[in-house]
């Protein structure tokens, strides 16, 4: 009897050990799929100068592996800061359901070549800092809408919002000596939001001063040639006004090495005002040689060519920016 009981004890112990080993293998080396979904409630504080914006959203995750602690180990790669204002975890029905309300201050680069007729792509991605792709993969929950069209974004149009999963590659082992090659891959849940601006009102605010300055310089063509002081003072004053307007606009935009629409329109205006000054000099020289009719005719032709050329150049670059 003693040997029977002893055999039973060792058999039970071996079974428990096997079961424990199997459980550990499933938890720590098995791969789980994590179903992820998102609902964006607000996009605000878009700051071009600081290259950031704020995102308010609901994020939910469904998975079975209890070793995946997303509440503590969720990572938002492009975020400057992440605030979790609400979270609930339900582990019934054999799976874990995590729902979180988050506010993320995101860092992003802006395309300002066509500002203010620009279109931007906002990116939001999450990863799990605990486990790489060998342990878990994201699966997208696309049921229902992903954003609130009433309050999501003021002053912009949301052209599209796409959610997807991908593999993010890091060419580093993060100091892990057990990894022979400095190469790791993590599953990533990605949201891409394409937005375009309500630009006409902003365009008027930005360039109103510039156009008024050009028209002020353009008036010089209709001042009599003998009033040279008035003609030169108006044109030179307009030149400095355009330069000041350019500096004000640039102060709200990030540094850029490309020639933007703002640079192009201000540059055209500065060149046209410079041409006005040159035309004033030519008219004044004609007047001093007693060629009054020639000076008047030159003023008329120069004024027409200047106005038509300025309008056509502005229209070409503005329409090109709106279409691109």
Number of C-alpha atoms within 10 A of each C-alpha: 6 7 8 8 10 10 12 12 12 11 12 11 12 12 12 12 12 12 12 12 12 11 13 13 12 15 17 15 13 13 17 20 16 23 17 22 24 24 16 21 19 19 21 16 12 15 16 18 13 13 14 21 19 20 23 18 21 19 17 20 20 21 19 16 20 13 12 22 14 16 15 10 13 15 17 19 13 16 20 14 12 16 11 12 9 10 14 11 14 12 13 8 8 10 13 18 18 19 19 18 18 17 21 20 20 21 20 20 13 20 15 21 19 19 20 22 22 20 22 17 18 20 17 19 18 21 22 23 16 16 20 18 19 13 19 22 23 27 19 18 17 14 8 9 12 19 20 13 14 9 12 18 20 14 11 14 15 18 12 11 16 12 19 17 17 15 16 14 12 12 10 13 15 11 8 10 9 7 12 8 11 13 12 16 16 21 24 25 25 19 19 15 16 15 17 17 17 14 15 10 10 15 14 12 10 16 18 12 17 24 17 14 23 22 15 17 24 22 14 24 22 12 13 15 23 13 11 15 9 13 24 18 14 17 25 15 14 26 23 13 17 23 15 13 17 20 10 12 13 14 11 12 16 15 11 12 6 9 11 16 21 20 15 16 19 19 15 14 23 21 13 20 25 17 15 26 23 13 19 22 16 14 25 20 15 18 17 12 10 11 13 17 11 13 22 18 12 17 22 14 11 15 19 12 10 16 14 10 13 17 10 11 14 17 12 10 14 19 11 13 17 14 9 9
